[in-house]
């Protein structure tokens, strides 16, 4: 049976202070009635995703989009149809949103968003909305004072809000001690910290999640963490992205987008192939490998959540 293909544009409308997102409740007489969703609707013939979104938000909420950029594209299979959710993050709009069609709408804080029931196809969108666009991977630093100075500079001056503690040179005892210090600093600035290593690390340090190496990722058949923690992984190709999706990773890095000094022998993915891989990843993907903040908008335009970097943040 050939499934119907349905292209839907949806909006994550973010409040001016970045702390809340607008959601709407689906009518009781439609599929997934009573669940919450990000407002939007199906594309009309010959419409682009952004054109459809502008029309739908005016019809549904009475607002005019001023500035938006791609957030994530999700392909979801149902028994009778294939859904493409083309999701945009709306940064600026005119008007005060309200339910023009009688639907309930609500501003929800990012911390509370996960408590609302959404259709299954929306779950990767929830992760993308709650994640920042920049992901710091810490560099190796033997001196503890200098390490904390560098981390605080990234948190305070660069406003980094997602950090992976990566230092392969440290023994486990030293790594855990550093993780305790890093977690306290991240908490002070409202940032999330994920540890790089085995799940048992989270039994010693109550960080926000765990990052898997690609080797560790490919050895797993199921998610090794409870849903309350973030799980990320390093990926380099389609097979690793598929495994990350299968075991329930919340987000991944995909590298190397460019040739890097640390791995000059590895062929870069390049923007074209990166976009093709991200299109069907089914989760937020950070571009890694030679990335700087100047690449952030380009990365978002081809489907990335944002950029991950050591050198650009670890000054």
matplotlib code that plots the C-alpha trace (Angstrom):
import matplotlib.pyplot as plt

x = [0.0, 1.3, 1.0, -0.3, 2.4, 1.4, 3.7, 2.9, 4.5, 4.7, 5.9, 7.8, 6.9, 9.4, 8.7, 10.8, 12.8, 13.3, 11.8, 8.4, 7.0, 3.4, 1.5, -2.1, -4.5, -5.8, -9.6, -11.3, -12.7, -9.4, -6.6, -4.8, -7.6, -7.0, -3.2, -1.0, 1.0, 3.0, 0.6, 0.6, -1.0, -0.8, 0.8, -1.5, -0.5, 2.7, 3.3, 6.7, 6.9, 7.4, 4.6, 2.2, 3.4, 2.7, -0.8, -1.6, -0.4, -2.5, -5.6, -5.1, -3.5, -3.9, -0.2, 2.2, 5.6, 8.5, 11.5, 11.8, 14.4, 14.3, 14.4, 14.0, 12.4, 10.8, 9.6, 7.1, 5.4, 1.8, 0.0, -1.8, 0.4, 3.9, 4.1, 6.8, 6.8, 8.6, 9.3, 10.3, 11.4, 9.7, 11.8, 9.7, 6.0, 3.4, 0.1, -1.0, -1.7, -5.1, -7.2, -9.1, -10.6, -11.7, -8.7, -6.9, -3.4, -1.0, 2.5, 4.5, 7.9, 10.7, 11.0, 7.4, 7.1, 7.8, 4.9, 2.3, 1.1, 2.0, 1.6, 4.6, 5.8, 6.3, 8.7, 11.9, 10.5, 10.2, 13.9, 14.9, 12.9, 14.4, 18.0, 20.2, 21.9, 25.5, 27.2, 30.5, 32.9, 35.5, 39.2, 41.9, 43.3, 45.5, 45.3, 41.9, 41.8, 42.5, 39.8, 37.2, 38.2, 37.8, 34.5, 33.1, 34.2, 32.2, 29.2, 29.3, 30.6, 29.6, 26.4, 26.9, 24.1, 25.0, 28.4, 30.0, 32.7, 35.3, 38.9, 40.3, 43.6, 41.9, 41.6, 38.1, 38.6, 40.0, 37.3, 34.5, 36.0, 36.1, 32.6, 31.4, 33.0, 31.8, 28.2, 28.2, 29.4, 26.8, 24.0, 25.0, 24.6, 21.5, 23.5, 23.2, 26.2, 26.5, 29.3, 31.4, 31.8, 29.9, 26.3, 27.7, 29.3, 25.8, 25.6, 28.5, 27.6, 24.0, 24.7, 22.0, 23.0, 25.5, 27.4, 28.4, 31.4, 30.5, 32.1, 30.0, 26.9, 27.3, 27.7, 24.3, 20.9, 18.8, 18.8, 21.1, 19.6, 16.2, 14.1, 14.8, 18.4, 19.6, 21.4, 23.6, 26.2, 29.0, 28.0, 29.9, 27.7, 24.2, 24.5, 25.5, 22.7, 20.3, 21.6, 21.3, 17.7, 16.9, 18.2, 16.5, 19.2, 17.9, 20.4, 23.8, 26.8, 27.7, 31.3, 33.6, 31.8, 35.2, 38.7, 40.1, 43.7, 43.0, 42.0, 43.4, 43.3, 39.5, 37.5, 35.0, 31.3, 30.7, 27.5, 25.6, 26.0, 25.5, 22.1, 21.1, 22.1, 20.3, 17.1, 16.2, 18.0, 14.8, 16.5, 18.4, 21.9, 24.8, 27.3, 30.8, 34.2, 35.8, 32.6, 32.6, 29.7, 29.9, 28.6, 25.6, 23.0, 24.3, 24.1, 20.5, 19.6, 20.6, 18.7, 21.1, 20.2, 23.3, 27.0, 29.2, 32.8, 35.8, 38.1, 35.5, 34.3, 37.3, 39.5]
y = [0.0, 3.4, 5.7, 9.3, 11.8, 14.8, 17.8, 19.9, 23.2, 23.9, 26.7, 26.8, 30.4, 31.6, 34.4, 37.6, 36.5, 33.0, 31.3, 30.2, 28.6, 28.7, 25.4, 24.6, 21.8, 19.7, 19.6, 16.5, 15.5, 15.0, 12.5, 12.7, 15.0, 16.6, 16.3, 19.4, 20.4, 23.2, 25.3, 25.0, 23.0, 21.3, 22.9, 24.1, 23.2, 25.0, 26.5, 26.4, 25.5, 29.1, 30.4, 27.8, 28.7, 32.4, 31.6, 29.1, 31.3, 34.2, 32.0, 30.1, 32.7, 36.1, 36.8, 37.8, 36.2, 38.7, 36.5, 32.7, 30.0, 26.3, 24.2, 20.6, 18.3, 15.1, 12.2, 10.0, 6.8, 5.9, 2.9, 4.8, 7.9, 9.4, 12.7, 15.3, 17.9, 21.0, 22.9, 26.5, 28.6, 31.9, 34.6, 37.7, 38.2, 40.9, 40.5, 38.8, 35.1, 33.7, 30.7, 32.2, 28.8, 28.2, 26.1, 26.4, 28.0, 28.4, 29.9, 27.2, 27.5, 25.4, 23.6, 22.6, 21.7, 18.0, 17.6, 18.2, 15.2, 15.5, 13.1, 10.8, 12.6, 15.8, 14.3, 15.2, 18.7, 19.0, 18.2, 20.7, 23.4, 22.8, 22.5, 25.6, 26.2, 25.9, 22.9, 23.3, 20.3, 21.0, 20.8, 19.1, 21.1, 19.7, 22.7, 22.7, 26.4, 27.2, 24.7, 26.3, 29.8, 28.7, 27.1, 30.1, 32.4, 30.3, 30.3, 34.0, 35.7, 33.4, 32.4, 28.7, 26.6, 23.0, 21.5, 18.1, 17.4, 15.6, 14.8, 11.5, 12.3, 12.2, 9.1, 8.4, 9.8, 13.0, 13.2, 12.8, 15.5, 17.8, 16.8, 17.9, 21.3, 21.7, 20.8, 23.4, 26.0, 25.0, 25.1, 28.7, 29.8, 27.7, 25.4, 21.6, 19.3, 15.9, 13.6, 11.6, 8.0, 5.1, 5.4, 4.5, 8.0, 9.4, 7.4, 9.4, 12.8, 13.8, 15.6, 16.3, 13.4, 11.3, 11.5, 8.3, 7.8, 6.3, 3.1, 2.9, 3.9, 1.0, -1.5, -0.7, -2.2, -0.1, 3.2, 2.9, 5.8, 6.7, 9.2, 11.9, 12.3, 13.6, 11.1, 12.2, 10.5, 11.1, 10.1, 10.1, 8.3, 7.1, 3.8, 5.6, 8.1, 5.2, 3.4, 6.6, 7.0, 3.4, 3.5, 6.8, 9.4, 12.8, 14.5, 13.8, 15.5, 14.7, 15.1, 16.1, 18.7, 20.2, 18.9, 19.5, 19.9, 17.1, 14.6, 15.8, 12.3, 12.0, 13.1, 15.9, 15.3, 18.7, 20.8, 18.9, 15.4, 16.7, 18.1, 14.7, 12.9, 15.3, 15.1, 11.6, 11.7, 12.0, 14.0, 17.2, 17.2, 19.5, 20.2, 19.4, 19.7, 23.1, 24.9, 28.5, 30.8, 32.3, 28.9, 28.8, 30.3, 28.1, 25.0, 25.9, 26.5, 22.9, 21.3, 21.3, 22.2, 24.3, 24.0, 22.1, 23.2, 22.9, 25.6, 28.4, 28.3, 27.0, 30.1]
z = [0.0, -0.9, 2.1, 1.8, 2.3, 4.5, 4.8, 7.9, 8.9, 12.7, 14.8, 18.1, 19.1, 21.7, 24.1, 24.0, 27.1, 25.7, 28.7, 27.3, 24.2, 22.9, 22.6, 21.5, 22.3, 19.5, 19.1, 20.6, 17.2, 15.3, 15.5, 18.9, 20.1, 23.5, 23.2, 22.9, 19.8, 18.2, 16.1, 12.4, 9.6, 6.3, 3.3, 0.5, -3.1, -4.1, -0.7, 1.0, 4.7, 5.7, 3.5, 5.0, 8.5, 8.0, 6.7, 9.4, 12.3, 11.0, 10.7, 14.0, 16.3, 14.7, 14.6, 11.8, 11.6, 11.5, 11.9, 11.9, 11.1, 10.6, 13.8, 12.9, 10.3, 11.5, 9.3, 11.1, 9.9, 10.7, 9.5, 6.7, 6.1, 6.2, 8.0, 7.5, 10.3, 9.0, 12.3, 12.5, 15.5, 15.5, 17.2, 16.4, 15.6, 15.7, 17.6, 20.7, 20.0, 20.9, 19.7, 16.8, 16.1, 19.7, 20.6, 23.9, 23.7, 26.5, 27.1, 28.9, 30.5, 29.0, 32.4, 32.4, 28.7, 29.2, 31.5, 28.7, 26.6, 22.9, 20.0, 19.6, 16.4, 18.4, 20.9, 19.0, 18.6, 22.3, 22.7, 20.0, 21.6, 25.0, 23.7, 23.1, 19.7, 21.1, 22.7, 24.4, 24.6, 27.1, 26.2, 28.1, 31.0, 33.7, 36.0, 37.9, 38.6, 35.0, 33.9, 36.0, 34.8, 31.2, 31.9, 33.8, 31.0, 28.5, 30.7, 31.7, 28.6, 25.8, 27.5, 26.8, 28.3, 27.3, 28.3, 27.7, 30.2, 28.1, 29.3, 28.3, 30.1, 33.6, 35.7, 36.9, 40.5, 39.1, 36.4, 39.0, 41.2, 38.2, 37.3, 40.8, 40.3, 36.8, 37.8, 40.6, 38.1, 35.5, 38.0, 38.9, 35.3, 34.5, 32.1, 31.6, 32.0, 30.4, 31.3, 28.8, 29.8, 31.3, 32.7, 36.2, 36.3, 36.9, 40.1, 41.5, 40.0, 39.5, 36.2, 33.6, 31.3, 29.5, 26.2, 24.4, 22.2, 18.8, 19.8, 23.0, 21.0, 18.6, 21.4, 22.8, 21.9, 24.2, 26.0, 29.1, 31.0, 32.5, 30.5, 33.1, 31.9, 28.6, 26.4, 23.5, 21.3, 18.8, 15.3, 12.0, 9.5, 8.7, 10.6, 13.8, 13.4, 13.0, 16.1, 18.1, 17.1, 17.8, 21.4, 22.1, 22.1, 22.8, 20.5, 18.8, 17.3, 13.7, 12.6, 11.0, 9.0, 8.0, 8.2, 11.7, 13.0, 15.5, 12.8, 9.5, 8.0, 8.3, 5.2, 6.1, 5.5, 3.9, 4.1, 1.3, 2.8, 6.3, 5.3, 3.7, 6.9, 9.2, 7.2, 8.4, 11.8, 13.7, 16.6, 17.1, 15.5, 16.4, 13.6, 14.9, 13.3, 12.5, 13.6, 14.9, 15.9, 12.4, 11.1, 13.4, 11.0, 8.1, 10.2, 11.3, 7.6, 6.6, 9.5, 12.4, 16.0, 16.1, 16.4, 18.8, 19.4, 21.6, 20.2, 19.6, 23.2, 25.1, 25.1]

ax = plt.figure().add_subplot(projection="3d")
ax.plot(x, y, z, "-o")
ax.set_aspect("equal")
plt.show()
